[in-house]
Structure formats: C-alpha cells, structure tokens
Amino acid sequence: MAENSRGIIGSVLFHTLVYWLFVCLVSYIFLGRSLSLRVHIRLIVALVLIMFFGYLARYYHVQEIYRAYGHDKMKTRAHVDRLYIGWIFIG
C-alpha cells in the first residue's frame, strides 16, 4: 500500500472517530444517555462512507479543475486554495 493511501485511510479513520465521539457527546448531553450499539455501528459505517466518497468527489473535482486550466499546476493550486480555504475554517 502506498504511503499516500495510508495517509488517506488514516485521515478517514481519524475524522470518523472525532465525529463519532462528537455525536456521542452531544447525545449524552442532550438525551442524558448513550446511544445503542446498533446506532453506533450504523453511525460509524455512515461516517466512513461519507468520508470515503467525499474524498473521491474532491479528488475528481480537483482533477477536472486541473484539466480545465490546461494542466497548469500553479493556476489549479491557486483556484483550489481559494475554493477550499473557507471550508478549512468551517470544518
């Protein structure tokens, strides 16, 4: 497995864990109890799928931007930086 693939998988698993813990904390604060094991499993599966397909969608989107700029890496990088910089702070 390539080093980049391990990084992507690690990122997906890390973010899934963080979001799962956040949902657990919110449910405990507002409901006063933990969610059932079945709900936890469904939540984790859904989060992994969302993270995986979200990564693929962003990857293909950047590839399309790269092609639209005639394979110019500098223009693509500038475009992507402007496009995603707001999402970093939202995320």
MOPAC internal coordinates of N, CA, C and O (Angstrom, degrees):
PM7 1SCF
backbone

  N    0.0000 0     0.00 0     0.00 0    0    0    0
  C    1.4509 1     0.00 0     0.00 0    1    0    0
  C    1.5345 1   107.64 1     0.00 0    2    1    0
  O    1.2310 1   120.75 1   -45.86 1    3    2    1
  N    1.2861 1   116.16 1   134.14 1    3    2    1
  C    1.4584 1   121.43 1  -178.34 1    5    3    2
  C    1.5255 1   110.59 1   -69.08 1    6    5    3
  O    1.2310 1   121.33 1   -26.28 1    7    6    5
  N    1.3222 1   115.06 1   153.72 1    7    6    5
  C    1.4663 1   121.11 1   179.80 1    9    7    6
  C    1.5249 1   111.46 1   -58.13 1   10    9    7
  O    1.2310 1   120.39 1   139.85 1   11   10    9
  N    1.3413 1   116.86 1   -40.15 1   11   10    9
  C    1.4626 1   121.20 1   179.89 1   13   11   10
  C    1.5285 1   111.15 1   -63.88 1   14   13   11
  O    1.2310 1   120.44 1   141.26 1   15   14   13
  N    1.3290 1   116.77 1   -38.74 1   15   14   13
  C    1.4688 1   120.28 1   179.41 1   17   15   14
  C    1.5177 1   111.13 1   -64.71 1   18   17   15
  O    1.2310 1   120.48 1   139.92 1   19   18   17
  N    1.3235 1   116.69 1   -40.08 1   19   18   17
  C    1.4739 1   119.56 1   177.50 1   21   19   18
  C    1.5244 1   110.66 1   -63.74 1   22   21   19
  O    1.2310 1   120.56 1   142.35 1   23   22   21
  N    1.3246 1   116.53 1   -37.65 1   23   22   21
  C    1.4579 1   120.00 1   178.24 1   25   23   22
  C    1.5142 1   111.80 1   -65.12 1   26   25   23
  O    1.2310 1   120.74 1   139.82 1   27   26   25
  N    1.3230 1   116.18 1   -40.18 1   27   26   25
  C    1.4648 1   120.59 1   179.70 1   29   27   26
  C    1.5226 1   110.31 1   -67.29 1   30   29   27
  O    1.2310 1   120.65 1   134.73 1   31   30   29
  N    1.3210 1   116.37 1   -45.27 1   31   30   29
  C    1.4643 1   120.40 1   179.04 1   33   31   30
  C    1.5229 1   110.14 1   -62.88 1   34   33   31
  O    1.2310 1   120.57 1   137.84 1   35   34   33
  N    1.3307 1   116.51 1   -42.16 1   35   34   33
  C    1.4594 1   120.26 1   177.61 1   37   35   34
  C    1.5176 1   111.84 1   -61.79 1   38   37   35
  O    1.2310 1   120.50 1   138.75 1   39   38   37
  N    1.3273 1   116.65 1   -41.25 1   39   38   37
  C    1.4557 1   120.89 1   178.61 1   41   39   38
  C    1.5228 1   111.22 1   -64.19 1   42   41   39
  O    1.2310 1   120.47 1   135.69 1   43   42   41
  N    1.3212 1   116.71 1   -44.31 1   43   42   41
  C    1.4712 1   120.79 1   178.75 1   45   43   42
  C    1.5247 1   110.04 1   -60.62 1   46   45   43
  O    1.2310 1   120.26 1   133.76 1   47   46   45
  N    1.3326 1   117.11 1   -46.24 1   47   46   45
  C    1.4639 1   120.31 1  -178.88 1   49   47   46
  C    1.5330 1   111.36 1   -67.33 1   50   49   47
  O    1.2310 1   120.11 1   138.72 1   51   50   49
  N    1.3289 1   117.39 1   -41.28 1   51   50   49
  C    1.4656 1   120.63 1   179.08 1   53   51   50
  C    1.5254 1   110.87 1   -61.67 1   54   53   51
  O    1.2310 1   120.37 1   131.20 1   55   54   53
  N    1.3296 1   116.89 1   -48.80 1   55   54   53
  C    1.4657 1   119.70 1  -178.64 1   57   55   54
  C    1.5222 1   111.69 1   -67.33 1   58   57   55
  O    1.2310 1   120.28 1   144.58 1   59   58   57
  N    1.3162 1   117.07 1   -35.42 1   59   58   57
  C    1.4639 1   120.14 1   175.34 1   61   59   58
  C    1.5213 1   110.01 1   -60.89 1   62   61   59
  O    1.2310 1   120.46 1   134.78 1   63   62   61
  N    1.3237 1   116.72 1   -45.22 1   63   62   61
  C    1.4652 1   121.00 1   179.01 1   65   63   62
  C    1.5246 1   111.38 1   -61.70 1   66   65   63
  O    1.2310 1   120.18 1   135.41 1   67   66   65
  N    1.3160 1   117.26 1   -44.59 1   67   66   65
  C    1.4683 1   121.08 1  -178.76 1   69   67   66
  C    1.5318 1   110.48 1   -63.64 1   70   69   67
  O    1.2310 1   120.22 1   133.27 1   71   70   69
  N    1.3255 1   117.18 1   -46.73 1   71   70   69
  C    1.4716 1   120.11 1  -179.65 1   73   71   70
  C    1.5220 1   111.12 1   -66.71 1   74   73   71
  O    1.2310 1   120.42 1   142.28 1   75   74   73
  N    1.3340 1   116.80 1   -37.72 1   75   74   73
  C    1.4656 1   120.58 1   178.59 1   77   75   74
  C    1.5362 1   109.87 1   -63.52 1   78   77   75
  O    1.2310 1   120.61 1   134.76 1   79   78   77
  N    1.3329 1   116.45 1   -45.24 1   79   78   77
  C    1.4647 1   119.91 1   178.03 1   81   79   78
  C    1.5304 1   111.44 1   -62.40 1   82   81   79
  O    1.2310 1   120.51 1   142.34 1   83   82   81
  N    1.3206 1   116.64 1   -37.66 1   83   82   81
  C    1.4672 1   120.29 1   177.84 1   85   83   82
  C    1.5279 1   110.50 1   -62.78 1   86   85   83
  O    1.2310 1   120.04 1   134.63 1   87   86   85
  N    1.3196 1   117.52 1   -45.37 1   87   86   85
  C    1.4682 1   120.72 1   179.10 1   89   87   86
  C    1.5292 1   110.18 1   -63.74 1   90   89   87
  O    1.2310 1   120.16 1   140.10 1   91   90   89
  N    1.3300 1   117.29 1   -39.90 1   91   90   89
  C    1.4711 1   120.45 1   177.58 1   93   91   90
  C    1.5216 1   110.77 1   -61.65 1   94   93   91
  O    1.2310 1   120.37 1   136.20 1   95   94   93
  N    1.3190 1   116.90 1   -43.80 1   95   94   93
  C    1.4592 1   121.47 1   179.81 1   97   95   94
  C    1.5292 1   111.06 1   -63.95 1   98   97   95
  O    1.2310 1   120.60 1   134.91 1   99   98   97
  N    1.3209 1   116.45 1   -45.09 1   99   98   97
  C    1.4695 1   120.30 1   179.71 1  101   99   98
  C    1.5240 1   110.80 1   -63.65 1  102  101   99
  O    1.2310 1   120.19 1   137.79 1  103  102  101
  N    1.3349 1   117.24 1   -42.21 1  103  102  101
  C    1.4650 1   118.86 1   179.56 1  105  103  102
  C    1.5193 1   111.24 1   -65.24 1  106  105  103
  O    1.2310 1   120.58 1   143.06 1  107  106  105
  N    1.3250 1   116.49 1   -36.94 1  107  106  105
  C    1.4695 1   119.01 1   178.67 1  109  107  106
  C    1.5267 1   111.21 1   -69.07 1  110  109  107
  O    1.2310 1   120.37 1   140.70 1  111  110  109
  N    1.3251 1   116.89 1   -39.30 1  111  110  109
  C    1.4751 1   120.49 1  -179.43 1  113  111  110
  C    1.5233 1   110.72 1   -67.42 1  114  113  111
  O    1.2310 1   120.16 1   133.01 1  115  114  113
  N    1.3457 1   117.30 1   -46.99 1  115  114  113
  C    1.4599 1   120.19 1  -173.37 1  117  115  114
  C    1.5225 1   114.44 1   -89.59 1  118  117  115
  O    1.2310 1   120.05 1   151.55 1  119  118  117
  N    1.3345 1   117.51 1   -28.45 1  119  118  117
  C    1.4664 1   119.73 1   179.61 1  121  119  118
  C    1.5199 1   112.44 1  -101.68 1  122  121  119
  O    1.2310 1   120.44 1   162.71 1  123  122  121
  N    1.3136 1   116.77 1   -17.29 1  123  122  121
  C    1.4588 1   120.10 1   179.80 1  125  123  122
  C    1.5142 1   113.93 1    76.79 1  126  125  123
  O    1.2310 1   120.53 1  -168.01 1  127  126  125
  N    1.3117 1   116.59 1    11.99 1  127  126  125
  C    1.4702 1   120.07 1   179.70 1  129  127  126
  C    1.5233 1   109.07 1  -154.21 1  130  129  127
  O    1.2310 1   121.44 1   -14.62 1  131  130  129
  N    1.3033 1   114.85 1   165.38 1  131  130  129
  C    1.4608 1   120.73 1   177.39 1  133  131  130
  C    1.5237 1   109.60 1   -84.57 1  134  133  131
  O    1.2310 1   120.67 1   -22.78 1  135  134  133
  N    1.3076 1   116.32 1   157.22 1  135  134  133
  C    1.4578 1   120.94 1   176.80 1  137  135  134
  C    1.5260 1   109.78 1   -76.71 1  138  137  135
  O    1.2310 1   120.53 1   -18.74 1  139  138  137
  N    1.3124 1   116.59 1   161.26 1  139  138  137
  C    1.4630 1   120.27 1  -179.50 1  141  139  138
  C    1.5265 1   110.41 1   -71.93 1  142  141  139
  O    1.2310 1   120.86 1   -18.37 1  143  142  141
  N    1.3230 1   115.96 1   161.63 1  143  142  141
  C    1.4599 1   121.65 1   179.68 1  145  143  142
  C    1.5260 1   110.78 1   -59.30 1  146  145  143
  O    1.2310 1   120.27 1   141.25 1  147  146  145
  N    1.3064 1   117.10 1   -38.75 1  147  146  145
  C    1.4687 1   121.83 1   179.36 1  149  147  146
  C    1.5304 1   111.12 1   -61.25 1  150  149  147
  O    1.2310 1   120.54 1   137.59 1  151  150  149
  N    1.3144 1   116.57 1   -42.41 1  151  150  149
  C    1.4594 1   121.19 1   178.77 1  153  151  150
  C    1.5242 1   110.00 1   -67.30 1  154  153  151
  O    1.2310 1   120.30 1   139.36 1  155  154  153
  N    1.3263 1   117.04 1   -40.64 1  155  154  153
  C    1.4641 1   120.46 1   177.54 1  157  155  154
  C    1.5263 1   111.62 1   -59.50 1  158  157  155
  O    1.2310 1   120.66 1   134.47 1  159  158  157
  N    1.3074 1   116.34 1   -45.53 1  159  158  157
  C    1.4739 1   120.50 1  -179.56 1  161  159  158
  C    1.5233 1   110.48 1   -63.54 1  162  161  159
  O    1.2310 1   120.20 1   134.50 1  163  162  161
  N    1.3188 1   117.21 1   -45.50 1  163  162  161
  C    1.4702 1   120.39 1   178.57 1  165  163  162
  C    1.5242 1   111.48 1   -62.32 1  166  165  163
  O    1.2310 1   120.63 1   139.10 1  167  166  165
  N    1.3122 1   116.39 1   -40.90 1  167  166  165
  C    1.4529 1   121.31 1   179.53 1  169  167  166
  C    1.5240 1   111.09 1   -63.27 1  170  169  167
  O    1.2310 1   120.15 1   134.54 1  171  170  169
  N    1.3156 1   117.32 1   -45.46 1  171  170  169
  C    1.4646 1   120.98 1  -179.52 1  173  171  170
  C    1.5222 1   110.79 1   -64.60 1  174  173  171
  O    1.2310 1   120.08 1   135.95 1  175  174  173
  N    1.3197 1   117.45 1   -44.05 1  175  174  173
  C    1.4754 1   120.57 1   178.56 1  177  175  174
  C    1.5288 1   109.96 1   -61.83 1  178  177  175
  O    1.2310 1   120.41 1   135.41 1  179  178  177
  N    1.3233 1   116.82 1   -44.59 1  179  178  177
  C    1.4686 1   120.33 1  -179.93 1  181  179  178
  C    1.5249 1   110.82 1   -63.18 1  182  181  179
  O    1.2310 1   119.84 1   137.21 1  183  182  181
  N    1.3200 1   117.90 1   -42.79 1  183  182  181
  C    1.4610 1   120.92 1   179.93 1  185  183  182
  C    1.5265 1   111.84 1   -64.69 1  186  185  183
  O    1.2310 1   120.11 1   138.22 1  187  186  185
  N    1.3433 1   117.39 1   -41.78 1  187  186  185
  C    1.4667 1   120.26 1   178.19 1  189  187  186
  C    1.5207 1   110.11 1   -62.02 1  190  189  187
  O    1.2310 1   120.07 1   136.15 1  191  190  189
  N    1.3149 1   117.47 1   -43.85 1  191  190  189
  C    1.4634 1   120.77 1   179.48 1  193  191  190
  C    1.5315 1   111.27 1   -64.16 1  194  193  191
  O    1.2310 1   120.43 1   137.08 1  195  194  193
  N    1.3189 1   116.78 1   -42.92 1  195  194  193
  C    1.4658 1   120.48 1   178.75 1  197  195  194
  C    1.5177 1   110.47 1   -62.62 1  198  197  195
  O    1.2310 1   120.18 1   136.07 1  199  198  197
  N    1.3258 1   117.27 1   -43.93 1  199  198  197
  C    1.4687 1   120.80 1   179.99 1  201  199  198
  C    1.5278 1   110.80 1   -64.46 1  202  201  199
  O    1.2310 1   120.26 1   135.55 1  203  202  201
  N    1.3236 1   117.11 1   -44.45 1  203  202  201
  C    1.4601 1   121.33 1  -177.70 1  205  203  202
  C    1.5224 1   111.30 1   -64.46 1  206  205  203
  O    1.2310 1   120.52 1   128.11 1  207  206  205
  N    1.3157 1   116.61 1   -51.89 1  207  206  205
  C    1.4646 1   119.48 1  -178.30 1  209  207  206
  C    1.5281 1   111.81 1   -70.15 1  210  209  207
  O    1.2310 1   120.17 1   150.71 1  211  210  209
  N    1.3217 1   117.28 1   -29.29 1  211  210  209
  C    1.4612 1   120.46 1   174.41 1  213  211  210
  C    1.5195 1   111.33 1   -65.17 1  214  213  211
  O    1.2310 1   120.80 1   139.63 1  215  214  213
  N    1.3271 1   116.08 1   -40.37 1  215  214  213
  C    1.4652 1   119.14 1   177.04 1  217  215  214
  C    1.5302 1   110.27 1   -63.29 1  218  217  215
  O    1.2310 1   120.35 1   133.27 1  219  218  217
  N    1.3255 1   116.94 1   -46.73 1  219  218  217
  C    1.4688 1   120.20 1   179.28 1  221  219  218
  C    1.5245 1   111.38 1   -59.75 1  222  221  219
  O    1.2310 1   120.39 1   137.35 1  223  222  221
  N    1.3200 1   116.86 1   -42.65 1  223  222  221
  C    1.4609 1   120.34 1  -179.62 1  225  223  222
  C    1.5259 1   111.14 1   -63.52 1  226  225  223
  O    1.2310 1   119.95 1   137.05 1  227  226  225
  N    1.3246 1   117.70 1   -42.95 1  227  226  225
  C    1.4642 1   120.31 1   177.68 1  229  227  226
  C    1.5196 1   111.28 1   -65.09 1  230  229  227
  O    1.2310 1   120.24 1   140.59 1  231  230  229
  N    1.3303 1   117.14 1   -39.41 1  231  230  229
  C    1.4613 1   121.49 1   179.33 1  233  231  230
  C    1.5306 1   110.89 1   -61.19 1  234  233  231
  O    1.2310 1   120.41 1   130.54 1  235  234  233
  N    1.3339 1   116.82 1   -49.46 1  235  234  233
  C    1.4638 1   119.82 1  -179.65 1  237  235  234
  C    1.5250 1   112.16 1   -68.04 1  238  237  235
  O    1.2310 1   120.37 1   148.55 1  239  238  237
  N    1.3185 1   116.90 1   -31.45 1  239  238  237
  C    1.4571 1   120.14 1   177.05 1  241  239  238
  C    1.5328 1   110.15 1   -64.77 1  242  241  239
  O    1.2310 1   120.40 1   135.19 1  243  242  241
  N    1.3188 1   116.85 1   -44.81 1  243  242  241
  C    1.4626 1   120.42 1   178.62 1  245  243  242
  C    1.5308 1   110.46 1   -65.65 1  246  245  243
  O    1.2310 1   119.93 1   143.70 1  247  246  245
  N    1.3191 1   117.73 1   -36.30 1  247  246  245
  C    1.4712 1   120.52 1   176.48 1  249  247  246
  C    1.5286 1   111.01 1   -61.50 1  250  249  247
  O    1.2310 1   120.31 1   139.52 1  251  250  249
  N    1.3176 1   117.01 1   -40.48 1  251  250  249
  C    1.4642 1   120.75 1   177.92 1  253  251  250
  C    1.5248 1   111.61 1   -66.21 1  254  253  251
  O    1.2310 1   120.56 1   140.07 1  255  254  253
  N    1.3180 1   116.54 1   -39.93 1  255  254  253
  C    1.4679 1   120.02 1   176.47 1  257  255  254
  C    1.5234 1   109.55 1   -62.37 1  258  257  255
  O    1.2310 1   120.43 1   136.89 1  259  258  257
  N    1.3178 1   116.79 1   -43.11 1  259  258  257
  C    1.4747 1   122.24 1   178.92 1  261  259  258
  C    1.5313 1   110.73 1   -59.01 1  262  261  259
  O    1.2310 1   120.39 1   135.40 1  263  262  261
  N    1.3162 1   116.85 1   -44.60 1  263  262  261
  C    1.4757 1   120.56 1   178.51 1  265  263  262
  C    1.5299 1   110.93 1   -66.59 1  266  265  263
  O    1.2310 1   120.27 1   141.17 1  267  266  265
  N    1.3284 1   117.10 1   -38.83 1  267  266  265
  C    1.4691 1   120.97 1  -178.90 1  269  267  266
  C    1.5289 1   111.97 1   -64.30 1  270  269  267
  O    1.2310 1   120.40 1   148.52 1  271  270  269
  N    1.3181 1   116.84 1   -31.48 1  271  270  269
  C    1.4625 1   120.82 1   177.76 1  273  271  270
  C    1.5208 1   112.28 1   -89.85 1  274  273  271
  O    1.2310 1   119.75 1  -163.70 1  275  274  273
  N    1.3210 1   118.09 1    16.30 1  275  274  273
  C    1.4569 1   122.15 1   176.69 1  277  275  274
  C    1.5200 1   112.93 1    64.74 1  278  277  275
  O    1.2310 1   120.61 1  -141.39 1  279  278  277
  N    1.3185 1   116.45 1    38.61 1  279  278  277
  C    1.4685 1   123.47 1   177.83 1  281  279  278
  C    1.5308 1   112.66 1    63.53 1  282  281  279
  O    1.2310 1   120.43 1  -149.49 1  283  282  281
  N    1.3085 1   116.78 1    30.51 1  283  282  281
  C    1.4641 1   122.17 1   176.73 1  285  283  282
  C    1.5334 1   108.37 1   -92.29 1  286  285  283
  O    1.2310 1   121.17 1   -70.81 1  287  286  285
  N    1.3305 1   115.36 1   109.19 1  287  286  285
  C    1.4631 1   120.11 1  -175.48 1  289  287  286
  C    1.5257 1   112.84 1   -66.58 1  290  289  287
  O    1.2310 1   120.31 1   143.62 1  291  290  289
  N    1.3265 1   117.02 1   -36.38 1  291  290  289
  C    1.4637 1   119.72 1  -177.80 1  293  291  290
  C    1.5330 1   111.41 1   -66.39 1  294  293  291
  O    1.2310 1   120.26 1   135.17 1  295  294  293
  N    1.3380 1   117.10 1   -44.83 1  295  294  293
  C    1.4680 1   120.48 1   178.57 1  297  295  294
  C    1.5293 1   110.56 1   -65.99 1  298  297  295
  O    1.2310 1   121.04 1   139.35 1  299  298  297
  N    1.3338 1   115.62 1   -40.65 1  299  298  297
  C    1.4640 1   119.71 1   178.93 1  301  299  298
  C    1.5153 1   110.15 1   -62.14 1  302  301  299
  O    1.2310 1   120.53 1   134.60 1  303  302  301
  N    1.3276 1   116.59 1   -45.40 1  303  302  301
  C    1.4693 1   120.63 1  -179.69 1  305  303  302
  C    1.5240 1   110.87 1   -61.78 1  306  305  303
  O    1.2310 1   120.17 1   136.66 1  307  306  305
  N    1.3164 1   117.28 1   -43.34 1  307  306  305
  C    1.4694 1   120.59 1   179.13 1  309  307  306
  C    1.5256 1   110.70 1   -62.55 1  310  309  307
  O    1.2310 1   120.46 1   137.63 1  311  310  309
  N    1.3249 1   116.72 1   -42.37 1  311  310  309
  C    1.4646 1   121.53 1   179.86 1  313  311  310
  C    1.5289 1   110.37 1   -63.45 1  314  313  311
  O    1.2310 1   120.85 1   131.98 1  315  314  313
  N    1.3155 1   115.99 1   -48.02 1  315  314  313
  C    1.4674 1   120.48 1  -177.81 1  317  315  314
  C    1.5294 1   110.32 1   -65.71 1  318  317  315
  O    1.2310 1   120.18 1   141.10 1  319  318  317
  N    1.3267 1   117.25 1   -38.90 1  319  318  317
  C    1.4653 1   119.73 1   177.50 1  321  319  318
  C    1.5276 1   110.98 1   -59.92 1  322  321  319
  O    1.2310 1   120.08 1   135.72 1  323  322  321
  N    1.3290 1   117.46 1   -44.28 1  323  322  321
  C    1.4653 1   120.61 1   178.44 1  325  323  322
  C    1.5252 1   111.00 1   -67.93 1  326  325  323
  O    1.2310 1   120.77 1   143.74 1  327  326  325
  N    1.3179 1   116.13 1   -36.26 1  327  326  325
  C    1.4640 1   120.86 1  -176.35 1  329  327  326
  C    1.5240 1   112.31 1   -69.23 1  330  329  327
  O    1.2310 1   120.50 1   135.31 1  331  330  329
  N    1.3268 1   116.64 1   -44.69 1  331  330  329
  C    1.4582 1   120.18 1  -171.02 1  333  331  330
  C    1.5176 1   115.30 1  -100.43 1  334  333  331
  O    1.2310 1   119.29 1   172.44 1  335  334  333
  N    1.3207 1   118.96 1    -7.56 1  335  334  333
  C    1.4646 1   119.88 1  -176.61 1  337  335  334
  C    1.5205 1   111.80 1   -61.35 1  338  337  335
  O    1.2310 1   119.51 1   143.39 1  339  338  337
  N    1.3128 1   118.54 1   -36.61 1  339  338  337
  C    1.4662 1   121.14 1   177.91 1  341  339  338
  C    1.5132 1   112.21 1   -67.41 1  342  341  339
  O    1.2310 1   119.92 1   145.57 1  343  342  341
  N    1.3148 1   117.75 1   -34.43 1  343  342  341
  C    1.4587 1   121.52 1  -178.72 1  345  343  342
  C    1.5049 1   112.21 1   -71.01 1  346  345  343
  O    1.2310 1   119.73 1   154.38 1  347  346  345
  N    1.3257 1   118.11 1   -25.62 1  347  346  345
  C    1.4602 1   120.24 1   177.93 1  349  347  346
  C    1.5231 1   109.57 1   -62.30 1  350  349  347
  O    1.2310 1   120.32 1   136.59 1  351  350  349
  N    1.3321 1   116.99 1   -43.41 1  351  350  349
  C    1.4597 1   120.54 1  -177.64 1  353  351  350
  C    1.5268 1   111.25 1   -75.85 1  354  353  351
  O    1.2310 1   119.86 1   149.89 1  355  354  353
  N    1.3236 1   117.86 1   -30.11 1  355  354  353
  C    1.4598 1   120.41 1   177.35 1  357  355  354
  C    1.5271 1   109.80 1   -70.62 1  358  357  355
  O    1.2310 1   121.30 1   137.78 1  359  358  357
  N    1.3600 1   115.12 1   -42.22 1  359  358  357
  C    1.4656 1   120.42 1  -178.99 1  361  359  358
  C    1.4976 1   111.39 1   -68.12 1  362  361  359
  O    1.2310 1   120.10 1   180.00 1  363  362  361

